[in-house]
Amino acid sequence: MKIGLYFGTFNPIHNGHLIIASYMQQSTPLDQVWIVVSPQNPFKVNHSLLNEYHRLALVKLALEGENNIRVTDIEFQLPKPSYTINTLTYLEEKYPQHEFAIIMGSDGLQNLDKWKNSELIMNKFPIYVYERPSFPIRNDLPIKELVLTDTPLLQISASMLRKMIQQGRSIRYFVPDIVNEEIEANRYYKIIEKAD
C-alpha cells in the first residue's frame, strides 16, 4: 500500500487538518493517510504543547469510524525530539510491504533543506504538497518526486484555536464535535501561554 504520512503536533487537531488528510487519501494515489502525532517537534517550542497523550487521544476521537485515515503514535517510541528521517527509517523496517510518502504544506517545504538528513528524505520519499497562502512552493530543492495538489484549505490554525479557548470563545465548528466536547470537559488549553 501507498501510505501518506502527515506529521504534526496537532495541538489540537482541527477540521483543517482533517480536510487535508481526507483530500490526500481520496484525490491522490495514496491508499491511506497516517496522522503521525509528534510528541516534540525540533522546530517548535514545547511550552505551548498539550500533553502528547492528550493530543493523541483527541486525534483518535476525531478519526473514529475512519478506515483509510488512521493515527499512529510511532514517534512516542522514538527518541525526542522527533526527527522525520528516524521515523521514516523505523516505519520502513517495521512495514516493508508499504511505500511511504510525506504530506506537507508549502510552509514546511520552505525549510525542508534544514531537516536532519534532508537530502536522503528528498531523494527517497515522494512528497505531496499543499500550498499555504504566503508560502509559494519552492522548486529549487532536489526532490526526486514532488506531487503538487489542489487541496482545499481552511484558514484555521491550532494557535488561533488555543487563543480562542483562552479568551473563553467557542471553537465549535472548527473541530469535530467530539473533540470540542473533550477539550471543554478537560479544560484543555485554558492556561495562558507565555508566547506563541
C-alpha positions, 0 to 999 in steps of 0.5 A: 500500500501507498501510505501518506504520512502527515506529521504534526503536533496537532495541538489540537487537531482541527477540521483543517487538518482533517480536510487535508488528510481526507483530500490526500487519501481520496484525490491522490494515489495514496491508499491511506493517510497516517496522522503521525502525532509528534510528541516534540517537534525540533522546530517548535517550542514545547511550552505551548504543547498539550500533553502528547497523550492528550493530543493523541487521544483527541486525534483518535476521537476525531478519526473514529469510524475512519478506515483509510485515515488512521493515527499512529503514535510511532514517534512516542517510541522514538527518541525526542525530539522527533526527527522525520528521517528516524521515523521514516527509517523505523516505519520502513523496517517495521512495514516493508510491504508499504511505500511511504510518502510525506504530506506537507504544506508549502510552509514546511517545504520552505525549510525542508533543506534544514531537516536532519538528513534532508537530502536522503528524505528528498531523494527517497520519499515522494512528497505531496504538497499543499500550498499555504497562502504566503508560502509559494512552493519552492522548486529549487530543492532536489526532490526526486518526486514532488506531487503538487495538489489542489487541496482545499484549505481552511484558514484555521490554525491550532494557535488561533484555536488555543487563543480562542479557548483562552479568551473563553470563545467557542471553537465549535465548528472548527473541530469535530464535535467530539473533540470540542466536547473533550477539550471543554470537559478537560479544560484543555488549553485554558492556561495562558501561554507565555508566547506563541 
